[in-house]
Amino acid sequence: MIKLYTIGFAKKSAETFFNLLKNAEVKTIVDTRVNNVSQLAGFAKGTDLEFFAKEICDISYEHNNDFAPSKELLTRYRQKKISWPEYETEYLNLLDIRKVAQKTDIGKLHQNCLLCSEHSPEKCHRRLLAEYFKHTKNEIEIIHLIT
């Protein structure tokens, strides 16, 4: 069984965030954000997160833009020009257009953690992405790291 984790850094202290990852024995953080360099991200800013993850937990880090929603899609959702169900449909279509399932070695996702900013997975693309992979290969157990 492939264990695929998800986590959001919002509303978490660095201590809580890294302890969740360490306790789950995550091997790689896969950053699914469009913009991983925002000053608002604090400890989760791309290069800082890569450093902290390695130093604190011996976890590797990668940023995968193919897993991120487009800026345009995210903007339309945030500005309430489309609903969450419409966002879900467009995001999943985008994954198909990008051929994410074909380009991803699903087996290598074991003990990876999909990262985004949203605190909970309910209305976050990281949940949709994890479920997309599970639909591709049923042997995936999705575990959301939340507090």
Secondary structure, DSSP 8 states (H G I E B T S, - for coil): -EEEEEEE-TT--HHHHHHHHHHTT--EEEE--S-S--GGGGGGSHHHHHHHIIIII--EEEE-GGGS--HHHHHHHHTTSS-HHHHHHHHHHHHHHTTHHHHS-GGGGTTEEEEES-SSSTT-HHHHHHHHHHHH-TTEEEEEE--
